[in-house]
Amino acid sequence: MDGEPINKILVPVDGSEMSQKAVEYTSWVASKTGAKVVLLHVVDADKLKLTYEAMDRFTPEWEDKIKGTDDVKRYSPFFEEQLKCMLDDPICRRGNNILKEMNKFAEKIGIKPKTILKLGRVADTILQVAEDEKCDHIIIGTTGLTGIKSLLMGHVTSEVVKYAPCRVTVVR
């Protein structure tokens, strides 16, 4: 991996100061390498308010399979309908706003990123998008909005570093 060119960088954003710093650092890396940039915001599926009916149908087997919106659509037409309703959920609207703001910030400092909004488990979805988008580098902040630290970095960052299919740079 070392010495290989950086062609595409994934930057997970959550609106925190750390994710903004990750975007700033990505701007510098992209200007030096010519890499394309993908900004990703993941709406944590666990935080969405599912109806009791949806929860009754949400089995552990599905839970293992579902990582993002596309996966949900593949496994159940019911969840596709549920997702349409969820898009009006304040958490999804907030996620969309975060992505728009980070995109504006990125463009202001010289990046013209692709933006992606996904629903799923945060770390799993970041890893899946890195593979799907064929990213060869992930740049991520140490901690997100919770500010909770697990030793030196947050839980999501730790998972991404541990399981990433590519290089990872952690920004603090």
SULRA-V482652 format. One record per residue. N is the residue number from 0. RES is the residue in one letter. PSI is psi in whole degrees, 0 to 359 (999 if undefined). OMEGA is omega in whole degrees, 0 to 359 (* if undefined). Layout:
N/RES/PSI/OMEGA
N/RES/PSI/OMEGA
//
This chain:
0/M/318/180
1/D/141/179
2/G/346/178
3/E/148/181
4/P/153/176
5/I/117/182
6/N/327/184
7/K/126/184
8/I/131/174
9/L/130/179
10/V/103/175
11/P/133/181
12/V/143/178
13/D/9/180
14/G/357/181
15/S/165/176
16/E/323/181
17/M/321/179
18/S/329/176
19/Q/320/177
20/K/324/178
21/A/321/178
22/V/319/178
23/E/313/180
24/Y/321/178
25/T/322/178
26/S/316/180
27/W/313/181
28/V/314/182
29/A/324/179
30/S/330/180
31/K/331/187
32/T/342/185
33/G/15/182
34/A/148/171
35/K/155/183
36/V/137/176
37/V/120/173
38/L/131/182
39/L/131/168
40/H/129/179
41/V/122/173
42/V/120/182
43/D/113/183
44/A/328/181
45/D/337/182
46/K/347/180
47/L/148/181
48/K/96/178
49/L/150/175
50/T/162/178
51/Y/325/179
52/E/316/179
53/A/319/180
54/M/324/178
55/D/328/182
56/R/352/184
57/F/91/184
58/T/160/177
59/P/326/179
60/E/317/179
61/W/321/182
62/E/320/179
63/D/330/184
64/K/330/189
65/I/120/179
66/K/337/183
67/G/173/183
68/T/316/181
69/D/321/179
70/D/320/180
71/V/314/180
72/K/323/182
73/R/326/187
74/Y/339/182
75/S/125/174
76/P/329/179
77/F/315/181
78/F/330/177
79/E/316/177
80/E/317/180
81/Q/320/180
82/L/322/179
83/K/320/178
84/C/322/183
85/M/333/182
86/L/337/176
87/D/355/179
88/D/140/180
89/P/328/180
90/I/319/178
91/C/318/178
92/R/318/178
93/R/318/178
94/G/317/177
95/N/318/179
96/N/319/178
97/I/313/182
98/L/318/178
99/K/315/180
100/E/317/180
101/M/325/177
102/N/315/177
103/K/315/179
104/F/315/180
105/A/315/180
106/E/324/180
107/K/327/181
108/I/14/169
109/G/7/179
110/I/140/173
111/K/82/188
112/P/160/165
113/K/142/179
114/T/142/180
115/I/133/173
116/L/125/181
117/K/157/174
118/L/131/177
119/G/191/172
120/R/131/192
121/V/302/183
122/A/315/180
123/D/318/182
124/T/321/176
125/I/313/181
126/L/319/180
127/Q/317/180
128/V/322/177
129/A/318/178
130/E/310/183
131/D/320/182
132/E/358/181
133/K/46/178
134/C/140/178
135/D/7/178
136/H/139/173
137/I/131/174
138/I/120/189
139/I/147/176
140/G/159/183
141/T/316/180
142/T/157/180
143/G/209/184
144/L/332/182
145/T/329/182
146/G/357/180
147/I/132/181
148/K/134/175
149/S/96/188
150/L/257/184
151/L/341/182
152/M/164/182
153/G/166/182
154/H/313/181
155/V/313/180
156/T/317/178
157/S/315/180
158/E/318/180
159/V/314/179
160/V/318/184
161/K/320/189
162/Y/3/185
163/A/141/178
164/P/6/184
165/C/184/177
166/R/150/177
167/V/133/172
168/T/128/179
169/V/127/183
170/V/135/175
171/R/999/*
//
